[in-house]
Amino acid sequence: MIDNFEELIANAHTIGISGHVRPDGDCVGSCMAMYNYIVTYYPDKDLHVFLDPIPNIFKFMKNADKIEDIDTLSEDFIFDLYIALDCSEGHRLGRVFPFFEKAKQTICIDHHFTNGGFSDFSYIIPDDSSTCELVYNQLGKEKITKDIAECLYLGIIHDTGVFQYSCTTEATMAAAGFLMSKGIDYPKI
């Protein structure tokens, strides 16, 4: 985990969040979970989430309508903190990569074994089922709301094939069970 994670968020005024191009369920889920976490616990932050257009089936998540197009920013804008999620290398961020590179501090949370670490602070565990499982561990159970739980559950079921793939572990199932206990509509998800 990133030990100074809360401090990094607390000390940043402008924060960007992105995942890989052509986002899948784990990418969208981890980005929206992080967005909802920061909006909930750090409402004074100037927060932006940038993703390629997401599939309509993922738009049920709280604040999915807040996803922005990178073209809304001036080229010389510099973030205090930029968080990359479910992205194995910087260039996989697509058009937002220059903003990631220019940010004062960067974080990457990812589960791809090809990730060699391209940020100032990294939490990379290739053996975990999904980036959403890593975000779950990073945030801690006590801070996970129903809205955050929906996003994390989506990512976990996406990258485990609804718990069919070999990346599913006892820890994955425990995380999913906890997320279900937050009152999410897991059959719908």
C-alpha positions as a printed Julia matrix, in Angstrom:
189×3 Matrix{Float64}:
   0.0     0.0     0.0
   0.97    3.63   -0.27
   1.65    4.66    3.33
   1.3     8.41    2.76
  -1.77    8.11    0.53
  -4.06   10.24    2.7
  -1.35   12.87    3.13
  -0.82   13.1    -0.63
  -4.53   13.72   -1.18
  -4.83   16.12    1.74
  -1.89   18.23    0.51
  -3.09   18.46   -3.1
  -5.52   21.1    -4.3
  -5.93   19.9    -7.91
  -6.25   16.15   -8.47
  -6.61   14.22  -11.72
  -7.73   10.6   -12.07
  -7.44    8.41  -15.17
  -7.21    4.84  -16.3
  -6.17    3.11  -19.49
  -7.55    3.84  -22.94
 -10.7     1.9   -23.93
 -11.68    1.41  -20.27
 -13.12   -1.88  -19.07
 -15.03   -2.59  -15.86
 -11.96   -2.66  -13.61
 -10.64    0.58  -15.05
 -13.95    2.45  -14.81
 -14.76    0.93  -11.41
 -11.41    1.84   -9.86
 -11.46    5.37  -11.3
 -15.01    6.05  -10.13
 -14.37    4.48   -6.71
 -11.39    6.79   -6.27
 -13.38    9.79   -7.51
 -16.26    9.03   -5.12
 -13.83    8.5    -2.25
 -12.13   11.87   -2.75
 -15.43   13.72   -3.33
 -16.82   12.21   -0.12
 -13.86   12.69    2.21
 -12.1    15.67    0.58
 -14.94   17.76   -0.89
 -12.81   20.91   -1.15
 -10.51   19.43   -3.82
 -10.53   20.54   -7.45
 -11.09   17.02   -8.74
 -11.19   15.77  -12.35
 -11.68   12.3   -13.81
 -10.78   11.66  -17.45
 -11.67    8.48  -19.34
 -12.45    7.51  -22.9
 -16.22    7.15  -23.38
 -17.47    4.37  -21.11
 -20.02    1.7   -22.03
 -23.61    2.6   -21.13
 -23.83   -0.41  -18.81
 -21.29    1.29  -16.49
 -23.14    4.6   -16.26
 -25.16    3.5   -13.21
 -22.22    4.4   -10.95
 -22.52    7.55   -8.91
 -20.77   10.49  -10.59
 -20.2     8.67  -13.89
 -21.67   11.81  -15.43
 -18.67   13.76  -14.06
 -16.22   12.05  -16.44
 -14.58   14.79  -18.47
 -12.93   15.11  -21.84
  -9.28   16.13  -21.55
  -9.89   18.85  -24.16
 -11.58   20.92  -21.44
  -8.16   21.67  -19.9
  -5.58   24.17  -21.02
  -2.35   22.5   -22.19
  -0.35   24.33  -19.52
  -2.55   23.13  -16.61
  -0.51   21.36  -13.9
  -2.13   19.04  -11.35
  -0.82   18.86   -7.8
  -1.55   15.11   -7.82
  -2.43   12.72  -10.62
  -3.68    9.19   -9.92
  -3.41    6.49  -12.61
  -5.51    3.39  -12.04
  -5.45    0.01  -13.82
  -2.74    1.24  -16.16
   0.47   -0.7   -16.78
   2.47    2.14  -18.35
   2.12    5.88  -18.79
   1.39    5.83  -22.5
  -1.66    3.63  -21.85
  -3.25    6.73  -20.31
  -3.66    8.06  -23.84
  -4.16   11.79  -24.32
  -3.98   12.55  -20.59
  -0.42   11.22  -20.28
   1.2    14.68  -20.73
  -0.85   15.96  -17.75
   0.24   12.95  -15.7
   3.9    13.61  -16.59
   3.66   17.3   -15.63
   1.86   16.7   -12.32
   3.74   17.67   -9.18
   3.21   14.19   -7.72
   1.87   10.97   -9.2
   0.35    7.74   -7.93
  -0.23    4.47   -9.77
  -2.39    1.66   -8.42
  -2.36   -1.37  -10.71
  -2.37   -5.17  -10.88
  -0.64   -5.81  -14.23
   2.59   -7.81  -14.03
   4.07   -5.67  -16.84
   3.93   -2.52  -14.7
   7.5    -1.55  -13.89
   6.45    1.54  -11.94
   6.12    4.86  -13.73
   4.9     7.1   -10.91
   6.3     8.74   -7.79
   4.24    6.43   -5.56
   3.14    2.96   -6.65
   0.93    0.19   -5.32
   1.38   -2.64   -7.8
   0.41   -6.2    -6.88
   0.21   -8.48   -9.94
  -1.21  -11.35   -7.89
  -4.36   -9.44   -6.94
  -7.49  -10.03   -8.98
  -8.06   -6.45  -10.04
  -7.13   -2.86   -9.46
 -10.45   -2.53   -7.63
  -9.26   -5.1    -5.08
  -6.13   -2.99   -4.56
  -8.18    0.2    -4.2
 -10.38   -1.63   -1.67
  -7.26   -2.47    0.35
  -5.82    1.04    0.02
  -8.97    2.86    1.12
  -9.78    0.58    4.05
 -13.15   -0.91    4.93
 -14.2     1.85    7.31
 -14.18    4.45    4.51
 -16.09    2.46    1.89
 -19.59    3.82    1.29
 -22.3     2.12   -0.75
 -21.42    4.3    -3.79
 -17.74    3.36   -3.57
 -18.65   -0.31   -2.98
 -20.7    -0.45   -6.22
 -17.72    0.76   -8.23
 -15.28   -1.63   -6.59
 -17.62   -4.61   -6.94
 -18.03   -3.89  -10.66
 -14.27   -3.97  -11.2
 -13.74   -7.11   -9.19
 -16.44   -9.11  -10.96
 -15.24   -7.84  -14.33
 -11.63   -8.93  -13.89
 -12.5   -12.23  -12.2
 -15.14  -13.23  -14.75
 -17.69  -13.15  -11.91
 -15.28  -15.15   -9.71
 -14.51  -17.82  -12.34
 -10.88  -16.93  -13.17
  -7.85  -18.26  -11.34
  -7.01  -14.75  -10.07
  -9.95  -15.1    -7.65
  -8.65  -15.74   -4.14
 -10.08  -16.04   -0.66
  -9.15  -12.37   -0.14
 -11.06  -11.46   -3.33
 -14.15  -13.27   -2.07
 -13.86  -11.62    1.36
 -13.63   -8.2    -0.29
 -16.65   -8.96   -2.49
 -18.62  -10.16    0.52
 -17.84   -6.98    2.42
 -18.86   -4.85   -0.58
 -22.14   -6.77   -0.8
 -22.77   -5.98    2.87
 -22.83   -2.26    2.01
 -26.26   -2.73    0.41
 -25.25   -2.73   -3.25
 -27.52   -4.28   -5.88
 -25.0    -7.03   -6.7
 -27.35   -9.13   -8.88
 -27.91   -6.09  -11.12
 -24.21   -5.26  -11.24
